[in-house]
Amino acid sequence: METPHISDGRGTSAEGPTPPYIPQIRLYQHWLRDVRGLQFDSYDALWRWSTTELDAFWQSVWDYFDLQSPTPHTAALACNTMPGAQWFPGAQVNYVRQVLRHVDAAQAAGLPAIISRNEKGQHRELSWPELRRQVASLALHLKAQGVQPGDRVAAYLPNVPEAMIAFLATASIGGVWSICAPDMGTHAVLDRFRQIEPKVLISVDGVTYGGRDHDRTGVLAELRAALPSVQHVVLLGNLDASISIAGCADWTSATAQNDAETAAFESMWLPFDHPLWIVYSSGTTGLPKPIVHGHGGSMLVALQLKVLHNDIGCSYEANSFGERYHWYSSTGWVMWNAQMSGLLSGTTCVIFDGNPGGSKEHPDWGVLWRFAAETGVTFFGAGAAFFANCMKAGITLADYGDLTRIRALGTTGSPLSPEVQQWGTAQFEALGTPDIWWNNISGGTDFCGAFIGGNREMPQVPGEMQCRMLGAAVEAWNAEGQPVTDEVGELVCAQPIPSMPLYLWGDKDGSRYLSSYFDMYPAGHGRQPGGGDGPAHMGAVWRHGDWLKIDGATGGCIIYGRSDATINRHGLRMGTSEIYSAVESLPEVLDSLVVDLEYLGRESYMPLFVVLRAGVVLDDALRARINAAVRTALSPRFVPDDLFAVAEVPRTLSGKKQELPIKKLLLGQPIEKVVNKDAMANPGCLDWYVAFAAGRAVKLQNS
């Protein structure tokens, strides 16, 4: 395939210019050619092979990354059913073994494992040998407390190195990890941890966010009281290093062991599908789903995503020497797991704990950019909303230090608008990086991976994602359940992926798992690899809940938002993201939320709620401009029925707009049944929407 010019983003060294950078996906294709005798004339051909010859593709990922097992496996994919696919039966693995195999080489190259900083400017670097020692010490401590394979270890920790160490220690001995971010309140945490009955709790005393210290010892006390399964607590003094709480072991002591036993420590060999961690759905309605992923599948898909598609290399290899990988996240978002996966391939992880926008008193959208400049980040990732906020704030990246080592920008969490991508590209052009690569991905917590993402060697179209991921048989289906291109359809994945959930915790008969992802289409429909129906015993396709359009000519993809929050006006369907793109392009509008209220036998009603800049009033002139923006960008069909100025748009802790809960509220459901306030970033804003819903209900009764 044609290869565009690739800037290495690394400049020169004392010895002279660095050699040309080779994208990771090209290295993989060279390996396929040289070792497997496989050559493809386009990415589409490679993708079709990877989703048709599933066994061969995933075996190639195993071999390419030289994954290890003391026992052989009989096949890569032994049974192609959904759910219930059998991957690598007979193999034994451990996520932590794959991480720690890099210690000696990375240390010899003088490269750290983790670089971290917080809002107070406290900067730390953790070496690979020290990472191994602390993991071993804590693992031995947990074993001494009786932690056995399969026992759950729950953590209430921020995005600090200790969270990574605690995860690795837990997984190394076969424990099952689960973490909640300290910005979550007691009820939200208990809604998650009560379901999994942890044996050990690892907690922080408090966090700093938005310029303020937030004590969490009260939450810790409530968690201990409400989790009778917890037999042991480890306390990390994040705000106060000398803190001591009765009945809690001290983090420093638990990670202090440094002797022959720690030096000899090795992670357990575990079955390929041994549970690794439990992550959770957003929890906007009902109890969040506790989603269990396995060691082997999580490891394989993380390497496929992060290396082949995100183009993040090993820090001590010549081609990507000095790679420093940063993706801003809280521990409550699956991107924390994705950030940590950098360690799987020997990549230095660069993490920040705090507010990326400064404080309310002193807004500052340069926080992460300064951090990236000062730490030499090469891959800079964040939620799409972060980049939009930077553009809205009018910042100039040249003001924040030397960012020329950044060669790639990653985004996810919500669709990235073309305007924001063009803004960022222009900013990097001004820095002397004319071909900055945007790696826009879409996937989810549900399978801890991505369905759609980037390819370093394909053309970029602002607002689009470049391709469907290797091994991900993603299609857009129309209302009849047929694959379509060049039109919006339901996103399905027609073949299994190794990191799809093993099960949902506590879902004994699997009914909740089935209803969450597999109950929309008949079993066997669309399940034949390469296309067509398979027998019913193969199960149904995975229905993800997003609207997707695939460009039939280029393979590029656009996500239009959640399919269950789609606008359907006069028979024409539209994802909410396109409306937001049109409305939020106006300088007066900071944020927006739209819902389509469909009533049986009644014409739909679509209100649009907008957050305006300080001092701006929603007068007739602005209403006209907003309506004109929608009319021009989309269609007169999508001009809202009403416009309302609001103080805030309700969002989850991971930043997603809460369209469905507000839709259900306005359709008459009580607030306590449609939203979990503890899972929200701004629950105080709900009062306005509750009052609005009540007023609308009265109007409907009187009409």
N, C-alpha and C positions, 0 to 999 in steps of 0.2 A: 504494500500500500504506500501511497505517497507520504513522505515524511517532511513536515514543515520544519523550519529552523527552530531549534530549541535553545533558549538561553540557559546556561547552567546556573545562573544566579549566585555563583560562588566567587567570581572575580579572579584575582591572582594570588599566588602565595609567594613566599620569599624565594622559592626556586623558579618562579616564572609563572606563566599562564597555566591554569588548570586544564586538563584534557577535556574535550567536549563531553558534555553530560549525555548519557544514554538513558532514555526513559525506561522505567522498570518493566512496562508491558512489552517493550521491544526485546529486552533481555529474555523475558519468558518465551516470546515467540522464536527467538534464536535457539533457545533450549529445545523447544518442541521440534524444530527443524533438525537440529543436530543429534538429539537423543531419541526422539520418537519418529523422525522421518515425516513429520506433519508440517505442511506449509499452506498458508491461506492467503488469498489475494485481496482480502478485505476484512475489516473488523466484523462485518455482518456474517461472513463465512465462518470466522473463528467463533463468534457467538453461537451460531446455529449448531456447530459441532459440539460446543460445550453444553448445550441444552438438549441435544439429541443423544450424544454418547456420554451420558452422565457418569458412568463408571470410569470411563477412560479419562474424562476431564478431572474429576476429583482425585483420581489416582495420580494424575500428573501434578496436581497441587501438592499432594503429599510428598511426591518424589522431588519436585523442584525445590521445596523448602527443606528437604532432607529430614523429615519428621522421623522420630525414633520410636520403636516398640521392641520389647524383649521377646515378644511372641508375634508370629505372623498373622495377618488377617486374610480371610478367604476371598474377599471381594471389597471394592470400595462401596458399592451400593448393592447389597445382597437382596433387598426386597423393596421394590418401588411401589409403596402404598402411601397415601396421605389421609390422615396422619398415620404414623407408625413405620415410616421408612427405617430400614436397618442399614446403618452405615458402619463400615470397617469392623465387622464382627471378628472377634479374636484379638484385635489390637489392644494394647495397653498404652496409655498416655498419661501425661500430667502437664497442664498448662504451665506450671511453675518450672518444671524441668526445661521446657522450651525457652523460658525467660532466662534462667540461670546458666544455660549453656554458653551464653555470650560473655560471661564475667571476665574470663582471662583475656580474651582477644580485645575486648573494649578497654579494659584496664591497661593493657600493653600499649594501646593507641593513645592513652591519656584522656579518655573521654568519659564524662560522667553519665550516670544512669538517669538521674532526675535533677532538674533545676527548678527551684520554686521561689515564689515571692508572694507576699501578702500586701494588703493596703498600707500597712505601717512601714513598708519598705524592707522588711526582714527577708534577706536573701540567703538561700541555702543551696548547696550542691551536694548530692549524695553519690558517692562512688559506687561502682558495680560490686566490689568486694564488700563494702559496708552494707549495701542492700542485701547481699547474700547472708551476711552475718546476722543482721537484724531479723530477717525473715526466719532464719534457723532458730534464733533465740526465742522469738515469739511462738514459733511452731512448737518448740519443746515445752514452753510454758503452757500452751493450750493443751498439749497432750498430757501434761502433768495434772491438769484440771479435769481430765477424763474425756476430752473431746475425741470422739471416734468418727470414722468415715460415715458420712450421712448426717451427722449432727449439724445443726444450723448455728452459725455465728453471725449475729446481727450487729451492725455498726451505725452509729449516729455521729458521723464525722464530716468535716468540710473537705475541700479539694486541697489536701496537704499530702506530703510524701507518706505520712503515717497511714493514711487510708490505703495507699497502694501496698505498703508493707503488710498491713493487717490482712488484706485480701490474699496476698501471696502466701502468707503464713497459714491461713485457713485452708486454702486450696491444696497446699503442699501435703497436708495430712488427710486429705479427703473430706474435710469439712465443707459445708455448703454455705456460701457467703451471701449476705444481703445487706444493703446499705440504704439509709435515708439521709437526706441533707439536713443540716441543722436549721435551715430556714423553714422547715416543716414543723407544724405544731404537734402537740401531744396526740391529739385524736387522729390526725393523718398518719402519724408513725404507728400508732397502735392498730389502726385499720390494716396495716401491712404486716407488722411483726406478730400480732396475735395469731394470724392465720398459720404462721410457720413454726411457732413455738421454739424460739431459739434457746440453746443451752448457755451461750455466752453473749454478753453485750459489751461492745467496745464503744465508749462515748467520749465526747469532748466536753470540756467545762464551759465553753462559750466560743463565740466567733466575733470577728470584726467585719462589718459590712456597711457601706455607705457612710463611712467616717465615724461609726459608733460601735462600741462594744455591746454585745448582746449575751448576757448570761444565760446558760442553758442547764445549770445545775438543778433548777426547779423541774425542768422537763425530765431530766435524768431520774430524779426522785419519783416522778409520776410513772415513768416507764418501768422502773424497778418494781413499783407497787402493783402495776397492772400486768406484769409478765411473770407469772409464777414459775414458768419453765426455766427462767434464767437462774443458773446456779453460780455464775461467776461474772464479775464486772471488771473491766480494765478501763481506767480513766486516763485520758490524755489532757494534760494541762496546757491548753492552747493559749488562753488568756493569762493564766497564772501557772507558771511552771512548777511552783512549789505547792500547788493545791493538794489537799488530802481529804478524802471523804471516807467515812467509816464503811468497811465492807468492800472497798474497791481496791484492786491491785493497781499499782502505779505503772504507767506505760514505760517510763524510763527504766525501771527495774526489770520489767518483763522483757525488754529488748537489750539488756545489758550483758547477757551471757556471752563470753568470748573465750572459749576453751576448746579442748580436743573434741568434745561432743558436738559443738556447733560447727567446727571445721569438718567433721565427718558426716554431718547431716545430709540426707538425700531425700528428695520428695518421693512419695509413694507412687508406684505404678498402679494405675487405676483403669478399669474398663473404659473404652472409648466414650460410652454414653453415661459415665458416672456424673451425677449432678455437680455443676460448678458453682452456679449462683442462681439466685431468685431475683428477678426484676419485676416491676409492676406496671400495669397500664396506668393511664392518667388518673383514674379514680374520680372522674367528674360525676359519675352516677354509680350508686351502689358501692360494694366493696371492690377495691382494685383487684385485678387478676394477678395472682402470684405465678409468674411465668418462669419455668425451670429450664435452663439450658445446660448442655453437657460440656465436659472438658474438650473432647475431640472436635465436635462441631464448631464450638466457639473459636477454637484455635485455628482451624482450617479457614473459616469464613473471614476471620479477622486478618489473616495473612493475605487472602485473596483480595479483600477490600482495600486494606491499607497499603499494601505493596503494589499489586498489579494495577489497581484503579486509582488510588489516591497518590500513587507515585512517591511513596515515602520509603526511602532506602535505609539500609543498615549504616549506622554512623561510622563504623570502622572499615567499611569497604571503600576501595579507592574511588569507585564511580560516584558514591554519595557521601564521601568522607566529611565528617562534621555535621551531618544532618541533625537538625533540631526541630522537633515536631511539637507544635502547640495547637490545641483546640480548646478554646475557652468553654468551660462547662462547670456546672455544679455536680455534686455527687448524686443528685436526684435525677439526673438525665443520663440516658444511655450513652451519650457522647463521653461521659467519664470512662465508661468501659472501653470505648473506642480509643480514647487518649491513652489509656493504660496499655492497650494492645501494641503500642509502639515498642514496648519492652520485648515482645515476642521475637522481633527481628533485630534486636540489638541497637535500637534507635534511642537516642537521648530524648526524654520527654520533658517538656517545659510547661510548667503549670502555674496558674495564678489563682489565688484565693481572695475574692473580694468583688466589689461592684465595678463592672467595666465602664460605667458611666459617671464615676465620681460619686458625689453626694448631692442631696437635694439643695443644700446651701451653695455648693460649688460644683455644678455639673462639669464633667471633664471626660469627653469621649476620646481623649488621647492616652488614657491610662494603659490600655493593652498595647498600643502602638509603641509607646516609650519602652515598655517592658520588652517587646519583641526586638526593638532596636538594640537595647542594652544587653540582651542575651543571645543575639545572633540567630534568631529564629529563621528557619528556611521554609517551613510550611506553616501558614497561619490560618487557623480555622475558627469559626464562630457561627452562631445562629444568624440566619438571614436578617433578623431584626436588628442585630448589632450593626451591620453595615448600613442598613437603612437609617438608623439613628445617627451614625457618623455623618452621612450625607445631609440629613435634616439639620444637624448642628452646624453645618458649614465649615467643618474642620479641613485643614490642609495637612496632608501627611508629611510633607517636607518639614513641618514644624517640630516633628517628634523624634528626630535623630536619623541615623543611617539605617534605612530599611531595604537596602539594595540586596541583602542576602535572601530576602523572601522571593521565592520563585513560584509559589503556588498559594492560592487562597481557597479555603474550603468553606462551604456553606451548607446548612441544612436547617431543619426545624419548621420551615415554612417556605413557600416559593420566593425566590429572589427575583425582584422585578428587573426588567431590562434597564430601567433608568438607573437603578442602584449599581448594577454591574457596569454600566457605561461610566458612571461616576468613578468607581474604583479603578477601572482600567485607565481613565484619564489621569487619576492621581498617580498611578505607578508610572505612566508614561513621563510625567513631570519629574519623577525620581530617577529616570534613566532606565526603566524597565519597560520597554515598549510592548512586550508580548506576555504580560502577566497571565498566568493560567488560572481560570476559575474552575474549581472542582466542586460543582453543585451536585449534591447527592440527596436521595430520598429513600428511606427505608423505615426502620423503626425499632422500638424497644422489643416488639413482639418476637423478632427473630435475631435481634442484635446484629444486624447487618444492613445492607442496602440492596434494593432492587434496581435502582437506576443511579447512574453516577457519571464519572468522568473517564476520559481516555486522553492521556497527555499528547497523543499524536493525531487527534481528530480536530476538525475545525470547530470553533466556538460560535454560538449564536446567543447573544444576550437574552436572558430570560429562559433559556432552554438548558436541559441536561443533555449531555452528549450521547449517552448510549445506555442500553440495558446491560446489566452486569453479567460477566461471564458466569455460567452456571445457573443463572436466574431466568427461567422460562416465563418471562413477564409478557403479558398480552393485555390489550384493551378490548373488552367485550361489550357488544351492544346489548340492547334490551332482550334480544333473542338468544343471548349467550354465544354469539359468534365473534371471532377475532376481527377487529377492524383497524385500519390505519387512516390517518388524516381526519379522524373524527374522535370526539370525546367518548370514552367508554369506561366501564368498571375495571379497575386494575386487578388482575388475577395473576397468580403464579401457578402455572400448570404442572410443574414438576417439583419434587422436594429439594430442599437445600439443607446441608448438614446441620445448620444452626437453628432450624425451626424447633420450637419448644419440644422437650421430651414429654411434658405434660404440664398441667396447671396444678400447683400444690393443693392437696385436699380434694381434688376433682376425681373421686374414686372410680366413677364409671366413664369418665372422659366426656360426659355430655356438655360440660361448660366449654371445654376445648373445641369440640365439634361445632357448637353453636356460635362460638366467637369467630371462626375462620372458614368453616367448611360446609355450612348448611344452606348456602344460597343456590347452588347448582347441583344437578343430579350426580350421583357417584358414577365415575367413568367418563362423564362428558368432558371432552377436551383433554383427556389424560394420556393419550398415546404420545410418547416422545417423538418430536418432529411434527406433531399435529394430528388431529383426529381423535375419535373416541376410543377409549380402552374399555376393558371389562369392568363391571361394577366393583369387583373386589379391589381395584386399584384406588378406590376412594375418590373424593371430589377435589377440585382445584382450591387453592388458597385464595380467598377473597379478602383483599386488604382494607377496603373501605375508602379508597381514593379514586378521584376521577383522573384519567390519564389520556393523553393524546400522543400517539407515536407518528412521527413524520415518516411516511412510506418511502421517501427518497433517501433521506439521510440517516434515519434511525434515531434522530434526536427526540427527546421526550419533554413534555410539559405536564406538570401536576397542577390540577385546577382546584385543589382543596378536597376536603372530605366529601365522599359521595353521599353521605347521609346528611350533609348540610348544604346540599346543592340547591341553587336557585332554579326553579322551573317556571318560566313565565310564558304563558300562551303556547305551551308545547315546546319551547326552546329552552334547553338546559344550559346552565352556565355555572362554572365554579366560582366561589366567592372571591378567589384570589384576583381574578380579572377586574372585578368591581373595585377591590381595594387598590389595585394598581392605578386605576383611573382616578379615583377620588384622592388618594394620598399623594398623587403627583402635584396637587395644588399646594402652594406654599402655606396656605392658611390652615391646612388639615394635617394634624400630627398623627392621628390614628382613626380607625373606623371599624364598625361592625355592622353587618347586614344579616337579616334573617328573612326568610320567606315563610309566611304563615298561611298554610293551605288548610282550608276547612272544607269538609265534604258538603257539596252543594252550595258553596259560597266562593266568590272570587277571592283569589289569594291577596294577601296584604303584605307588602314588603317595606318595612321601615329601615332607614339607614341612620345609625348613630355615629356622630363624629366628635372627635376631640380636637379642639381648635387651639391655635397658638394664643398665648397670653395677650389679652387686649382685643382679640378678634371677636366680633359679634356675628351670630348667625342671622343676618338680615336678608331681605329679599334679594339683594344683589349677589350675596354669597350663595344663597340657595340656587339661584339661576346658574352661577358658575359651576357648582357641584353637579347639578342636573345636566348641564351642557357637557361636562367632562365625561359623564357616563354615556350620554347619548352619542357623543362623538367617538369615544373609544370602543364602545360595545354596540349598543342598539337602543333605540327609543323604548324597546320592550323592558329594558332593565333600569330605566329611570325609577328611582324609589317613589313609593306612594307617599311617604312622609320623611321629613328630615328632623333630627333632634340633636341638639348639642349636649354632650355629656362630659363629665369630668374625666372619666376613665373607661376604657374597654376592659371587661373582665378577662383575665388571663390565668392559665395554669402556672405552676411554679417553673415549668420549662418554657414558658413564654407563648404558648398557643392560645389563640383567641377562643373563647368559650361560646362558640356559635350555637351548638346543640342545646346546652343547658338554658341559654336565654330564649331560644326558640321554644323549648318545652315549657318554660315559665310563661311565656306570652300566649301559649296555647292552653294555659289554664292549670298546669301542674304546680303543686306547692314547691317552694324554693328548696325545702329540706330534702325533697325527693329527686331533685334534678342536679344538685351541685354539692360537692364536698368542699366546704369553705377552707378546711385545713390544707387542701390540695391546691389552693389558689394563691397567686402572688399578691392579689389586691382585693380581698374579700369585702373590704369596707365599701367598695363601689356598688355592691349588689342592692343596697337599700333603695337606690334611685330606680333600678329596674323593677324591683318588687312593687314600688309605688306606681310606676308606670303601668305595670301589668294589671294592678288593681283598678286603676282608672280606666284602662281599656276595657276590662271586663264589664264595668258599669255601663260604658257607652254601648257595648254590644247588647246588653240586656235591654237597654232603652231604645235600641234601634228597631 
